Amino acid sequence: MIKQIIYNYCGLLSILWAIFIFILCATPGQYIPSEKWLELIGFDKFIHASIFFILLSLVFLKAIKHHQSSFIFVMCFIFVFFYGVILEFMQANYFSNRNADFYDIASNTLGCLIAVLIFKKKSIYKN
């Protein structure tokens, strides 16, 4: 049942998820909990990869639902990748007590690449 709800509302969910990511990234740094042991194990990078994996997966589901070509999947990947880059730029320049981190961009990209690999492995793309 949950799979059907996600599939039926993947477009709306992807927009809401992108807004959620924006809110997380725009949250002033002093309001983000910081635990040294979490930083040691790279938990922050795992979170970045996970949220961008979910975002691209939702966008891919929307493309699948409308039987899009592989070119559209590539464009979706590029769009989500640049969304992450722009958010890092905004953290460096506009959001209070935040800074950009190249490793965050790398983690965002890794999450996207994992989504690509999973969807590619399931042969969901159409040529």
BELURMO-V7571 format. One record per pair of residues at least 4 apart in sequence whose C-alpha atoms are under 8 Angstrom apart, sorted by the first residue. I is the first residue (numbers start at 1). J is the second residue. D is the distance in whole Angstrom. If there is no record, write none. Layout:
# BELURMO-V7571
i->[I I]
j->[J J]
d->[D D]
This chain:
# BELURMO-V7571
i->[1 2 3 4 5 6 6 7 7 7 9 10 10 10 10 10 11 11 11 11 12 13 13 14 14 14 14 15 16 17 17 18 18 19 20 21 21 22 22 23 25 25 25 26 26 26 27 27 27 27 28 28 28 28 28 29 29 29 30 34 34 35 36 37 38 38 38 39 39 42 43 44 45 45 45 45 46 46 47 48 48 48 48 48 49 49 49 49 49 49 49 50 50 50 51 51 51 52 52 52 52 52 52 53 53 53 53 53 53 53 54 54 55 55 56 56 56 56 56 56 57 57 58 59 59 60 60 60 61 62 63 63 63 63 64 64 64 67 68 68 68 68 69 69 69 69 70 70 70 70 71 71 72 73 73 74 75 76 77 77 78 79 80 80 81 81 81 81 82 83 84 84 84 85 85 86 87 88 88 88 88 88 88 89 89 90 90 90 91 91 91 91 91 92 92 92 93 100 101 102 103 104 105 106 107 108 109 110 111 112 113 114 115 116 117 118 119 119 119 120 120]
j->[5 6 7 8 9 10 13 61 62 65 13 14 58 59 61 62 15 58 59 62 16 17 58 18 55 58 59 19 20 21 55 22 55 23 24 25 51 26 87 27 87 88 91 91 95 96 31 32 95 96 32 95 96 97 98 96 97 98 97 38 39 39 40 41 42 43 44 43 44 46 47 48 49 103 104 107 50 107 51 52 104 107 108 111 53 107 108 109 110 111 112 54 108 111 55 108 111 56 80 108 109 111 112 57 108 111 112 113 114 115 58 115 59 80 60 76 77 80 112 115 61 115 62 63 76 64 73 76 65 66 67 68 72 73 68 124 125 126 72 73 125 126 73 125 126 127 74 125 126 127 75 127 76 77 125 78 79 80 81 112 82 83 84 112 85 108 109 112 86 87 88 105 108 89 105 90 91 92 99 100 101 104 105 93 100 94 95 100 95 96 98 99 100 98 99 100 99 104 105 106 107 108 109 110 111 112 113 114 115 116 117 118 119 120 121 122 123 124 125 124 125]
d->[6 6 6 6 6 5 7 7 8 8 6 6 5 7 6 6 6 7 7 6 6 6 7 6 6 5 6 6 6 6 6 6 7 6 6 6 7 6 7 6 7 8 7 7 6 8 7 7 7 8 7 7 5 6 6 7 5 5 7 8 8 7 6 7 6 5 7 6 7 7 6 6 6 7 6 6 6 7 6 6 6 6 5 7 6 5 5 7 6 4 7 6 8 6 6 8 7 6 8 5 8 5 6 6 8 4 5 8 7 5 6 8 6 8 6 7 7 7 6 7 6 6 6 6 7 6 7 7 6 7 6 5 7 7 6 7 7 7 6 8 8 7 7 7 5 5 6 6 6 5 6 8 6 6 8 6 6 6 6 7 6 6 6 8 6 7 6 7 6 6 6 6 6 6 6 6 6 6 7 5 7 8 7 6 6 5 6 8 5 8 5 5 6 6 4 5 8 8 7 6 6 6 6 6 6 6 6 6 6 6 6 6 6 6 6 6 6 6 7 6 7]
